[in-house]
Amino acid sequence: MTDLAQINTMAAQMLNQVERGSSLNDLWGNLPQEASDVALLKMTVYGTLRQAPKLEGIYQRLVKKPLKAKQSEIKWLLMI
């Protein structure tokens, strides 16, 4: 069983890859996780993508200095 911090980290990595143009369907194929972990990961990724515009607005209001492009994974972690 994977803990929540690892699930969130994996979700942030996947969201970062999707933002850079990767296919989410291709990323799902590379996951050797237990069924319950994959379900939680999918719920986290899809939920974050669905709410991304709203989360981006909140992020912009709360963060005074934007993160650099190479730190976008951290931005996704904050938005999760």
Accessible surface in RSA format (square Angstrom, percent):
REM  Atomic radii and reference values for relative SASA: ProtOr
REM  Chains: A
REM  Algorithm: Lee & Richards
REM  Probe-radius: 1.40
REM  Slices: 20
REM RES _ NUM      All-atoms   Total-Side   Main-Chain    Non-polar    All polar
REM                ABS   REL    ABS   REL    ABS   REL    ABS   REL    ABS   REL
RES MET A   1   178.01  92.2 115.92  76.7  62.09 147.8 107.44  91.3  70.57  93.5
RES THR A   2    25.23  17.9  16.29  16.5   8.94  21.3   7.32   9.8  17.91  27.1
RES ASP A   3    84.32  59.1  74.01  73.7  10.32  24.4  45.33 106.7  38.99  38.9
RES LEU A   4   109.52  61.0 102.64  73.4   6.88  17.3 103.43  72.6   6.09  16.4
RES ALA A   5    64.96  59.7  55.83  86.2   9.13  20.8  62.06  87.4   2.90   7.7
RES GLN A   6    98.61  55.1  95.89  70.1   2.72   6.5  28.99  61.7  69.62  52.8
RES ILE A   7     0.56   0.3   0.56   0.4   0.00   0.0   0.56   0.4   0.00   0.0
RES ASN A   8    37.50  25.9  37.50  36.2   0.00   0.0   4.90  11.8  32.60  31.5
RES THR A   9    54.40  38.7  54.40  55.2   0.00   0.0  35.14  47.2  19.26  29.1
RES MET A  10    38.70  20.0  38.05  25.2   0.65   1.5  29.36  25.0   9.35  12.4
RES ALA A  11     0.00   0.0   0.00   0.0   0.00   0.0   0.00   0.0   0.00   0.0
RES ALA A  12     0.14   0.1   0.14   0.2   0.00   0.0   0.14   0.2   0.00   0.0
RES GLN A  13    74.54  41.7  73.61  53.8   0.93   2.2  13.77  29.3  60.77  46.1
RES MET A  14    11.96   6.2  11.90   7.9   0.06   0.1  11.93  10.1   0.03   0.0
RES LEU A  15     0.46   0.3   0.00   0.0   0.46   1.1   0.00   0.0   0.46   1.2
RES ASN A  16    16.36  11.3  16.36  15.8   0.00   0.0   0.01   0.0  16.36  15.8
RES GLN A  17    76.88  43.0  75.93  55.5   0.94   2.2  20.72  44.1  56.16  42.6
RES VAL A  18    37.42  24.6  28.29  25.6   9.13  22.0  28.29  24.6   9.13  24.8
RES GLU A  19    89.72  51.5  54.71  41.4  35.01  83.4  38.92  75.3  50.80  41.5
RES ARG A  20   154.70  65.0 114.88  58.6  39.82  94.8  58.67  80.2  96.03  58.2
RES GLY A  21    66.47  82.0   0.00   N/A  66.47  82.0  35.22  96.7  31.25  70.0
RES SER A  22    51.09  43.2  34.30  45.8  16.79  38.7  14.66  31.2  36.43  51.0
RES SER A  23    50.95  43.1  37.83  50.5  13.12  30.2  33.73  71.8  17.22  24.1
RES LEU A  24    24.93  13.9  19.99  14.3   4.94  12.4  19.99  14.0   4.94  13.3
RES ASN A  25   115.75  79.8 102.58  99.1  13.17  31.7  24.08  58.0  91.67  88.6
RES ASP A  26    99.64  69.8  89.58  89.2  10.06  23.8  29.93  70.4  69.72  69.5
RES LEU A  27    25.10  14.0  23.11  16.5   2.00   5.0  23.20  16.3   1.90   5.1
RES TRP A  28    32.53  13.1  20.97  10.2  11.55  27.1  21.05  11.2  11.48  18.6
RES GLY A  29    69.47  85.7   0.00   N/A  69.47  85.7  37.51 102.9  31.96  71.6
RES ASN A  30   112.99  77.9  90.00  87.0  22.99  55.4  33.02  79.5  79.97  77.3
RES LEU A  31    38.93  21.7  17.49  12.5  21.44  53.9  18.31  12.9  20.62  55.5
RES PRO A  32   124.04  90.4  86.27  78.6  37.77 137.3 100.89  83.3  23.15 143.9
RES GLN A  33    62.36  34.9  38.33  28.0  24.03  57.2   4.43   9.4  57.93  43.9
RES GLU A  34    96.67  55.5  86.68  65.6   9.99  23.8  49.38  95.5  47.30  38.6
RES ALA A  35    88.69  81.6  70.06 108.1  18.64  42.4  76.55 107.8  12.14  32.2
RES SER A  36    64.23  54.3  48.18  64.3  16.05  37.0  50.38 107.3  13.85  19.4
RES ASP A  37     4.50   3.2   3.73   3.7   0.77   1.8   0.67   1.6   3.83   3.8
RES VAL A  38    31.42  20.7  31.32  28.4   0.10   0.3  31.42  27.3   0.00   0.0
RES ALA A  39    61.86  56.9  50.38  77.7  11.48  26.1  56.89  80.1   4.97  13.2
RES LEU A  40    59.05  32.9  55.19  39.5   3.86   9.7  58.35  41.0   0.69   1.9
RES LEU A  41     0.50   0.3   0.50   0.4   0.00   0.0   0.50   0.4   0.00   0.0
RES LYS A  42    76.59  37.4  76.58  47.0   0.00   0.0  25.73  23.2  50.86  54.2
RES MET A  43   127.64  66.1 116.29  77.0  11.34  27.0  83.43  70.9  44.20  58.6
RES THR A  44    20.64  14.7  12.52  12.7   8.12  19.4  13.58  18.2   7.07  10.7
RES VAL A  45     0.00   0.0   0.00   0.0   0.00   0.0   0.00   0.0   0.00   0.0
RES TYR A  46    91.69  42.8  89.93  51.2   1.76   4.6  69.22  52.0  22.48  27.7
RES GLY A  47    18.66  23.0   0.00   N/A  18.66  23.0  17.73  48.6   0.93   2.1
RES THR A  48     9.99   7.1   6.50   6.6   3.49   8.3   2.55   3.4   7.44  11.2
RES LEU A  49    58.55  32.6  45.60  32.6  12.95  32.6  45.77  32.1  12.78  34.4
RES ARG A  50   166.67  70.0 138.08  70.4  28.59  68.1  68.42  93.5  98.25  59.5
RES GLN A  51    71.71  40.1  70.41  51.5   1.30   3.1  28.91  61.5  42.80  32.5
RES ALA A  52    20.42  18.8  19.98  30.8   0.44   1.0  20.30  28.6   0.12   0.3
RES PRO A  53   106.99  78.0  87.60  79.8  19.40  70.5  96.58  79.7  10.41  64.7
RES LYS A  54   133.62  65.2 120.71  74.1  12.91  30.7  83.56  75.2  50.06  53.3
RES LEU A  55    41.36  23.0  40.05  28.7   1.31   3.3  40.07  28.1   1.29   3.5
RES GLU A  56    53.17  30.5  53.17  40.2   0.00   0.0  38.00  73.5  15.17  12.4
RES GLY A  57    34.14  42.1   0.00   N/A  34.14  42.1  32.15  88.2   1.99   4.5
RES ILE A  58    65.79  37.4  65.60  48.9   0.19   0.5  65.60  47.2   0.19   0.5
RES TYR A  59    15.04   7.0  10.38   5.9   4.66  12.1  13.32  10.0   1.73   2.1
RES GLN A  60   100.04  55.9  83.59  61.1  16.45  39.2  35.37  75.3  64.67  49.1
RES ARG A  61   188.66  79.2 153.70  78.3  34.96  83.2  73.79 100.8 114.87  69.6
RES LEU A  62   133.76  74.5 110.24  78.9  23.52  59.1 112.06  78.7  21.70  58.4
RES VAL A  63    41.94  27.6  28.08  25.4  13.86  33.4  31.70  27.5  10.24  27.8
RES LYS A  64   202.23  98.7 164.05 100.7  38.18  90.9 114.95 103.5  87.28  93.0
RES LYS A  65   164.56  80.3 155.63  95.5   8.93  21.3 102.04  91.8  62.51  66.6
RES PRO A  66    94.98  69.2  82.36  75.1  12.62  45.9  83.42  68.9  11.56  71.8
RES LEU A  67    59.83  33.3  38.40  27.5  21.43  53.9  40.02  28.1  19.82  53.3
RES LYS A  68   134.07  65.4 124.80  76.6   9.27  22.1  77.85  70.1  56.22  59.9
RES ALA A  69    88.26  81.2  68.87 106.3  19.39  44.1  78.76 110.9   9.50  25.2
RES LYS A  70   165.98  81.0 138.52  85.0  27.46  65.4  82.96  74.7  83.02  88.4
RES GLN A  71    63.24  35.4  60.32  44.1   2.92   7.0  11.80  25.1  51.43  39.0
RES SER A  72    15.28  12.9  13.57  18.1   1.71   3.9  13.72  29.2   1.56   2.2
RES GLU A  73    55.85  32.1  55.61  42.1   0.24   0.6  13.59  26.3  42.26  34.5
RES ILE A  74    82.27  46.8  82.24  61.3   0.03   0.1  82.24  59.2   0.03   0.1
RES LYS A  75    32.62  15.9  32.62  20.0   0.00   0.0  11.55  10.4  21.06  22.4
RES TRP A  76    16.21   6.5  16.21   7.8   0.00   0.0  16.21   8.6   0.00   0.0
RES LEU A  77    72.18  40.2  57.80  41.4  14.38  36.2  57.87  40.6  14.32  38.5
RES LEU A  78   114.05  63.5  82.34  58.9  31.71  79.7  86.29  60.6  27.77  74.7
RES MET A  79    11.61   6.0   3.06   2.0   8.55  20.4   6.61   5.6   5.01   6.6
RES ILE A  80    63.36  36.1  12.19   9.1  51.17 123.3  24.83  17.9  38.54 104.6
END  Absolute sums over single chains surface
CHAIN  1 A     5448.8       4391.0       1057.8       3219.7       2229.2
END  Absolute sums over all chains
TOTAL          5448.8       4391.0       1057.8       3219.7       2229.2
